[in-house]
Amino acid sequence: MVRAFALFSVAVAFCILFAAARPEKIHFREVASERGLTARLHSGDPARRWIPEANGTGAAWLDYDNDGWMDLLIVNGADMSVFRQVADGRTPPPRAGGVFLYRNLGNGRFEDVTAKAGLANPYWGTGANAADYNNDGYTDLFITTIGLDLLYRNNGDGTFTEVGRQAGLSPKMAWHTGSAFGDYDGDGHLDLYIAGYVGFDALRWGAAPPVCQYRGVPGFCGPIGLKGAADMLYHNNGDGTFTEVTRQAGVADKSLYHGFTALFLDFNGDGKPDIFVANDSDPNYLYLNRGDGTFEEAALTSGLAFNGDGQAQSNMGVAVGDYDNDGLIDILTTTFSEDYFPLFRQSQPGFYQDVSARAGLSSVTLPWVGWACGFTDFDNDGWRDLWLSNGHVYPQADLLPTSSYRQPFVVLRNVAGRFTLAPGILDRPSKDTYRGGAACDFNNDGKMDLVVLPLEGPPVLLENDTQTPGNWIGLRLQGTRSNRDALGSIVRVQACGQTYVDALHNGGSYLSRDDPRLHFGLGDCPAVDRVTVRWPAGREQTFLRPPVNRYSTLREPAS
């Protein structure tokens, strides 16, 4: 008995010592200028008298040259003169600064290679995405715009060729926002879903801007009361081209909701990728994959159409991840101020419950207008924290007692499934009116960093310099029988009696794409027992005792 008590006392002391070594706070350094990110974001007139001037743009992390370092794509907006040309069906003249591609040099710095890579965007850019759509081993670029969507095929030599119309994308001008790649029919080729926002015939864009009221504050009009733009689904033909299959697949946006963020993910655990669309001021869509090339809309019955009060919200960004480590993927949407951000916990496969109050989110998020977001373990303690890119749409919001125009970028630390505001994450004020954003370990040190985009001005690159973080494992998946990016894979990491689950997906955040590698914090656990991957083609594969505190590539068996 005495020996057992002594052993227990030693164990308790051991745990206290490790707890003391855990990071007291998550911390970032803002390093954009010193790392070479010189882009300037622009989105119309600062008065924000028209709705396109308020929505911002996105960024995407990718390794376009396969050197093991994540590069960065940033999409830029434009002026209302460009918007009006597009709304009239005209292509604006070429201009510099519509898109930026930064190559990661591997020494902590980035080089602007936009011109060298052959990239240009004459339209009003909105979303940034990347995927190997033709399975040639090189990541391609996709840019949604107010105009024509741009598909840049990676030539494998550091350059890109725009092939959108050649590949079968619509030649019709439209206002598109979020996009997502996923192999919905399991043929090994990535299909493409694109969300539409507002139709060009919704307003008289050449007239004086109409004025609408929000809580007594004057501002631009929309999206409520404006006709929406249709979403689109493209099937990958496997030969470098796509066929538009929206209606025959059962995902026609019949109500013309105002779509912002889309993603492919298996939401009901049946092994087939479904489609979720966050709609602004409308119910969300959840299209469940029937497995025969068609989908069934089931957001209401799954619990994802409305918040827990049964209300439609201004859904902008989407975060997905297993925040409570129960083995099921959960989902959060960011919304407008004077509202809360709903956290939908998956209680059983395919069924979700709004648990924002229980998780500590319902009151803290009330003042914010949220955009990009994500579940990311910044301190590697084994619990996925929540980051939020916030900013109001009306400059006059400073007149409101419950909100403000410039709002903070925030991290909510995850403490065993409940979120608490992490103070002091930056050494300088972090308020602006932010929009797009994406998480990535750009310096490969195992601590997840972030890029966040304001409406106007330079991007914000947040380098994670959290002290004494836990152990971690990073995984890059490569498909053979499945799509090359292995999108749709389910990964389970077993370490020290704990199981961590993640799904490799495309889409989410807001107009942006995160690091395509999977990252798992392990806390004080020094080793991983096994990693199990369920590949999209259906095979399950186990990797025993993979190395920790580094990135490893896991390849799907060819047969």
N, C-alpha and C positions, 0 to 999 in steps of 0.2 A: 504493500500500500504506500509506504514512504517513498520507495523507488518510483512508483507510478506517478505520485504527486510531484516528485522532483523532475521527472521527464516532462510532465505537463507544464510545470513552471518554466522549464527551459524552452518548451515550444511556444509558450505565450510570449516570453521575452524575445524569442527569435522573430515572431510575427510583429512585435512592437518595433523592433529594430528595422525590419523591412518597411513597415508602415512609415517610420520616420524618414526613410530614404525615398519614399515616394514623392513625386513633385507636389509642392504646395500649390502651384498654380500653373496653368497653361500660359505660355508666353510666345509672342511673335515679334520679329523685327520687320519693319517695312523697308524693302531693299530694291524696289523697282528701278530707280534711277541708277544705283550703283551696279546693278546686274545688267543694265543695258536695255531695259524696256522703255523706249522713248515715244511710244504711240500717244496720240492725243485723241480721246474719245469726243464725239460730237453728236448732238441729237437735237437739231433745230434751234429754235429761239428759246433763250432761257426763261421767257415769260410763260412757256408751255401753254399756248392758246389752242393747240390742236392735239388730239390724242396720240398721233404717232411720235410726237416730241417727248412723250412721257415714259415710253416703255423700255428704252435702252437696248443693249446688245449683249452678245455672249462671247465666250472663249472656249477653246478646246485644247486639251493636252493630248499629245500623240508623239510617237517616235517615228517620224517620217523617213529617216535615213537608217534605221535599224542599228544605231550605235549604242543602244542601251540607255540613252539619256532622253528625257521627255522634252519635246519641243512644244512651242505654244503658238496657237492660232487665235487672233483677236479680230472680231468683226466690228466694223464701224457704222455709224448712222450717217445722216446727211441733213440737208436743208429741205424746207417745204417746196422749194423750186424743183428739186429732184422728185419729190413725192408727186407733185402735180403733173410732171412729164409722164411718169409711170401711170398715174391714174388716167391719163389721156391715151395710153397705149403706146407711148413713145419711149425709146431707149435713150437714157441720158448719155451725154458724151463722156468719154473716159476721164477719170480724175484720180489723182494720187490720194492715198490715205483711206480708201474704202475697205481695206483688209490689211492685216499685218501677219507675217509669219516670222517667228523668232526661232532660230536654231540654238539649241542648248550645246554650248561648247564643252561642257563637262568640267569646267574649272570655276563654276559659280557664275558664269556670265552667259549672256545671250547675244546673238548676232542677228540683225535684221536682214533676212534673205528673201524678202517679198518679191522684189524685182528679179533677182537671180532665179527664183523658183518659178517665175512666170505667172504670178497671181495678180488678179485685178478684180475689182468689184465696182461697177458704175452705179449700182442701185443703192437703195437705202438698206444696208445690211441689218439682219436681225439675229439669226441663230448660227452657231458654229458647231460642227460635228465632224467626226472622222471615223472611218471603218474601212477594212479591206473588202470592198464590195465585190471584187472580181477574183478573190482568192489567189492573187499572184505573189503574196508575201510582202507587199508594200501597202502602207496605210494611205487611203485616199481621203480627200477633203470634201465636205458638203456644207454649203452656206445657204441658209434660207434668207430671203430678202423681201422687201416691198418692191416687187419687180419679177424677175425670173430667178428661180433657184439655180445655184451653180454647183455642178459636180466636177471636181477636179481630180482626174485620174493621175495617180503617182506613176511617173515614168521610170522610177528606179534609179535615176541618176541625179537626184536633187531637184528635178523640175517636174512641173505638173502641166496637164493639158485639160482645158475645160471641155467636157463632153456631154453636158446636160441634155441638149436636144438630140444629139446623136445617140444617146443612151435611152431615149424615149421619155424624158421628163417633159412636162407640159410646156408648150410654147406660149401659154396665156399668162399675162401679167396677173399677179395676185399678191395679197398680203399674207405671207406665211411666217410662222413663228418657230415653235419647237419641232424637232424631228427625232426619229428613233429608228435604228436599224435592228432587225431581228429576223431569224429564220422561222417564220410562222408555219411553213408546211414541211419542214424537216428535210429539204432536198440538198442541204449543204451550202445554200447560197443566201446571202443576206437581202431581205426585203426591206422596204422603206415606208415609214408612215410620216406624214407631214401634217401639222396642225394649221388651220386657217383662222384668222382673227376677225377682221372687218372687211366688208365688201367696199369696193371703190365707189359704188353708187349710194353709199350710206349717207353721204353729206355732199354739199356743193363746196368742193375744196378750193375753188377759185373765188368764192365770195368772202365776205368778212366772217371771221370765226364766230360761231354761235357761242353763247354763254349759258352754262348750266350751273346750278347751285349744289353744293355739298355741305350740309349742316350750316347753311347760311353763308358759306364762303363761295365766291364766284370762281369758276374754272372752266376748263374745256368740257365738251360733251362726249359722252360715251364711257364704256361700251353699251351700257343700258340704253335701249332705244335705237341703237344702230344695227342695221342688217349685218349679220356675220358672214364670214367667208368659209367655204367648204373645206373640210379635211380631205386628205388623199392617201390612198394606200397603193403602193407599187409592188408588183411581184417581180422578183429577180429571175430573168430567163436563163441565167447561167452562161450567157455568151457576151456579157458586158452590157446588156440592155435590160430595160424594165418595161413592164406592161401595167398600165393603170387598171386596178381591179376593185376599186372602192365599192361599187354597188354590188357586184356579184359576190364579193366576200362578206357582205352584210354589215359594212361599217360606214355606210353613207351617213353623213352628218345632216340628217333630215331637218333638224331644228335650227341648223346654222348657228350653233353655239359659238361663243368667242373662245377659241382654243389657244392655249398658251404653251403647255408643256406636255409632251407625250413620252411614253416609254414602253418598251417590250419587257415583260416579266411574267413568269408563271405565278399567277395570283391565287390559284386554287390547288396547287400541288399535284396536278395530273401529268406533269412532264411536258406540257405544251405551252409555248409563250403566248400570253394574252397581251392586250393593249390597254393601257390606261391613259386618259386624256384629262388634264386639269383645265377646266373651263372658267373663264373670268365672268363672274356674275351669273353663272348658269350652273345647273347640276353637272357633276363630272360624268365622264363615260368610263365604263369598264367593259371591254369586249372580250368575252371568254371564247377561247379557241375550241371549236368543235372537233378539230382533227381531220376535217374533210375539205379544208380550204376556206371554210366560212366561220363566222363569229356570231355570238349571241350577246346582245347588250344586257348587262346584269349588274350595273352599279347600284341600283336601288336594293335588290335582294342581297347583295354582298355587303351592304353597309357603307359604300364609298360615294354615293351620289351626293349626299348632304352631310352636314355636321351632325353632332349628337342631338342638337335641338331641332333637327329636321329642316334646317335652313340651307338654301344655296348660298355660297360665298364667292368672293372675288378670288378664285384660286389662281395663283401665279406659278409658284415653284413647287417642286416635288422632291422629297427626300425618301429614300427607301433603305431599309436595313433592319437587322434583328437587334433592336435597341435594348431588349430585355433578356437576351441570350436564352430564349426558350426554344430556339430551333426554327421559328417561323418568321418570315420577313414581314415587317410592318411598314407603314407609309404615313407621311406627314405632308400636308400642303400649307404653303404660306398664303396669307390672305391680307385683307385691307385693315387699316386701323379702326379703332372702336369695334373690333371683332377679335376673335382669337384664332390661333393656328391649330387646326384639329390634328391630333395624333391618332391614327387608326391602327389599333393593335389587332393583329390577327389572332383571334381566340381559338380558332380551329381552321383547318385548311379551307380557304375560300370565304371565310366570314370574318368581318372586321367590326370593331367597336371603338367609338371615340372615347379615349381615355385621357384627354388633355388635362383635365383637372387632377386626376390621380397622379399624372406624371409631372405635375408642377408647371404646366405650360399655359393654362387658360388665362391667368391674370397677367403674367409677365409679358406676354406677346400683344396685349391689347393696344399699346400706343403705336405699334409698328405697322408699316406697309411692307410686307415681306416679298422677296423675290427669290434669288438663288439660295440654295440651302443644301444640306447634306448631313448624313450620319457618318462621322469620321472620328476614329480614336486618336486624338492628338497627343495624349500622354502615354499611350501604349499600356494602359492598365487593364485591357480586356473588355472595356465598356465603350460603346460608340457614343461620342459626344455629338452635339447638334450645333452646327454653325448656320448663321442667318445673315443674309445680305439685305439690308433694309433701306428704305427711302421713300418719302411721300411723293405723290404725283403733282400736287398743287403747291406752287411756291407760297400761296396764301395760307397754307396750313399752319404757319406760325401764328396766325390769328386765333387758332383753336386752342382751348385750354387743355385738351386731352392728347394733343399730338404736336408734331413739328415737321418742317420740310426736310431738313437734314437730320438723318437718324443714324444710329450706330451700327457698325458691323459687330455682331456679338457671337460669343461661344457660350453655350449652355453645357456645363460639365455633367456627364452622366455618372451618377452615384447609385449603382445597383438598381438602375431602371427608373430613377427619378432625376429630373434635370434641375440644376441650380445655376444661376447666372455666374459666369466666371469673370471676376473683376480684374482689371489691370492687365488685360491680355496684350496691350500695346503701351509703349512709353509716351505716346502722343495721342491727342484727341482723335477718335476714329469716326467722327460723324461726317457724313456726306449723303448724297441721294444715290445709293448703290443699286445696281441691277444684276447683271450676269456675274457668275463666279463658278470656280471649279477647284476641287482639291487634287493635289498631286505632290508626290515626293520628288521635287525637281532636282534635288541634289543627292538623291539616293542614300540618305543617311538613316532611313527608317522612321523619320519623323515627318508626318504629313504636313505639307505647306498648302497655301491657297493663293489664287489670283482672284481679285474682286474688281469689277468694273463700275466706275461712276458714270453718271449720265454725261458729264463733261469733265475733261481733263485727263491726266495720265492714269494708267492702270495701277492698281495697288497689289504689289507682290508681297505676301506675308510669309517670311521664312520662319519656320517653327524652331525656336531655340529653347524649348522647354527643358529644364534641367532634370537630370536623373530620371529619364523616362524608363518604362519597362522594356522587356524583350519584345521581339516582333518577328513576323515572318511575312515575306512578300512573294507573291506567286504570279507568274506570267503564264497564261494558258495558251496553247497552240493546238488548234484542231486540225485533223487530217480527213477523217470521214465526215466530221462536222464542218461547219464553216470555219475558215482559218482563224478568225478572232475568237472562236469558241463561245460566242455569245449564246446565252441560255444555259451554260453550265452551272451546276450547283456544287458548292465546295464545302466540305466539313473538315474542320481542323480539331483534332483531339490532343489535348495537352494538359497534363497534371490533373486529370479527372474532369476537365471542363471541355465542352464541345462548342465551337464557334461555327456559325453558318453564314455564308454569303452567296449571292447569286450574281454571276457575271452578266451585266445587262448594258444596254445602251439607251440613252435618253435620261430624263430627270433633270434635277437642279433647275436652272432657268436659262434656256437658250444656250446651254453650255454642256461640255463633256469632261468628266473627271478622268483622272489617271486610269488607263485601261487595265492596270495590274490590280490584283486583290491584295489588301493589306490587313493583317490581323495583329492587334496588340495582344501580348501574352502575360502582361503583368510581371510578377517575379518568377514565373515558370521558365526554367532554363532550357527546356527541350520540348519538341513536338513528337508525340508518339506516332501519329499517322495523319495523313491527309487523304481524304476520299473525294474523288471527283466523279460526278455523274455528268458525262459528256452529252451534248445535245442529241447525238445520234443514238443515245440510249445505254451505252456501255458504262459500267461503273468500274473505276480503277482506284487502287490503293497504293499510296507511296509511304513507305515506312521510314520513320525518323529522318525527315528532311532537315537540312541545316536551318538554323535560326539566325536572326539578325543579318539577313541578306536576302536578295531576290533569287529565286530559282525559276527555271522554265520547265513546265510540265507539258509533255506532248502526248496527244491522244494516240493510242495504237492504230496503225494503219489497217489492221484487219482483226 
